[in-house]
Each structure stands twice: as C-alpha cells, then as structure tokens.
Amino acid sequence: MPNIALIATALVLAIVMVIMALDIRLIFDRLTRYRRIIGEYPPALRRLFWRQFVWIGFPYGQLVSLIFWLLVAFPTACQLARLAMAPA
C-alpha cells in the first residue's frame, strides 16, 4: 500500500518547484528584455539606465515570491526526506 503522505508531499514539492522555475524565468526574461532595450545607447547612458532599472523597474514582486517559495520548499523537502526514510 503506497504511503499517501509521501505521495502528497512529493506532489506539493513538485508544484513548488514549478512555481519557482516560473518565477526565475520571469525575472531573467525581464532583465534580458531590458538589456536589449538599452543596448543601443552609449555606455554611459546604459550604466545610468541600468542603475535606475535596478532601483525602479526590477521585478521585486517575483523576487519576493521566489524567496517565499524557497522558504516553503525547504521544510517540504525535509518532510519528504523524513517520510521517505521512515520505516514502513
């Protein structure tokens, strides 16, 4: 008989990992898009725009979400390991 708690924990961890991957992809997508936009300006202006972007336009919402899901993933992974190592 399969352990339902083990299966449920593995499913939750898989969902959390997918959400974290999406957040990482959104952060890098936004950074690369902005890099392409400012790519045609002279280097001094690019540096100025990049500094402004870091303070004003950085996707802090995705960053906070990523940190939250990392904090959820660690105890979930520990619980999964504990359930996997428990005697049947």
C-alpha positions as CSV (number, residue, x, y, z in Angstrom):
1,M,0.0,0.0,0.0
2,P,1.5,3.3,-1.0
3,N,2.1,5.9,1.6
4,I,-0.4,8.7,0.9
5,A,1.5,11.3,2.9
6,L,4.7,10.6,0.9
7,I,2.9,11.0,-2.4
8,A,1.1,14.2,-1.3
9,T,4.4,15.7,-0.1
10,A,6.1,14.9,-3.3
11,L,3.3,16.5,-5.3
12,V,3.4,19.6,-3.2
13,L,7.2,19.8,-3.6
14,A,6.9,19.3,-7.4
15,I,4.3,22.1,-7.6
16,V,6.5,24.5,-5.6
17,M,9.5,23.7,-7.8
18,V,7.5,24.5,-10.9
19,I,6.3,27.8,-9.4
20,M,9.9,28.7,-8.5
21,A,11.1,27.9,-12.0
22,L,8.4,30.2,-13.5
23,D,9.5,33.0,-11.1
24,I,13.1,32.6,-12.1
25,R,12.2,32.6,-15.8
26,L,10.1,35.7,-15.4
27,I,13.0,37.5,-13.6
28,F,15.5,36.6,-16.2
29,D,13.1,37.4,-19.1
30,R,12.5,40.9,-17.7
31,L,16.2,41.5,-17.2
32,T,17.2,40.4,-20.7
33,R,14.3,42.4,-22.3
34,Y,15.5,45.5,-20.5
35,R,19.2,44.8,-21.5
36,R,18.0,44.6,-25.2
37,I,16.1,47.8,-24.9
38,I,19.1,49.8,-23.6
39,G,21.6,48.1,-25.8
40,E,21.7,50.7,-28.5
41,Y,22.6,53.6,-26.2
42,P,26.2,54.8,-25.4
43,P,27.9,53.0,-22.5
44,A,27.5,55.9,-20.1
45,L,23.7,56.1,-20.7
46,R,23.4,52.3,-20.4
47,R,25.0,52.4,-17.0
48,L,22.7,55.2,-15.9
49,F,19.6,53.4,-17.2
50,W,20.7,50.1,-15.6
51,R,21.2,51.7,-12.2
52,Q,17.7,53.3,-12.5
53,F,16.2,50.0,-13.5
54,V,17.7,48.2,-10.5
55,W,16.1,50.7,-8.2
56,I,12.8,51.4,-10.0
57,G,12.0,48.7,-12.5
58,F,13.4,45.5,-11.1
59,P,10.7,42.8,-10.7
60,Y,10.7,42.8,-6.9
61,G,7.3,41.1,-6.8
62,Q,8.8,38.0,-8.5
63,L,11.8,38.1,-6.2
64,V,9.7,38.2,-3.1
65,S,7.6,35.4,-4.5
66,L,10.7,33.3,-5.2
67,I,12.0,33.8,-1.7
68,F,8.7,32.8,-0.3
69,W,8.6,29.6,-2.3
70,L,12.2,28.8,-1.4
71,L,11.1,29.1,2.3
72,V,8.2,26.8,1.6
73,A,10.3,24.3,-0.4
74,F,13.0,23.7,2.3
75,P,10.7,22.3,5.0
76,T,8.7,20.4,2.4
77,A,11.9,18.7,1.1
78,C,12.9,17.9,4.7
79,Q,9.4,16.4,5.3
80,L,9.7,14.4,2.1
81,A,13.1,13.0,3.2
82,R,11.8,12.2,6.7
83,L,8.8,10.3,5.2
84,A,11.0,8.5,2.7
85,M,13.4,7.3,5.4
86,A,10.7,6.3,7.8
87,P,10.3,2.6,8.3
88,A,7.3,1.2,6.5
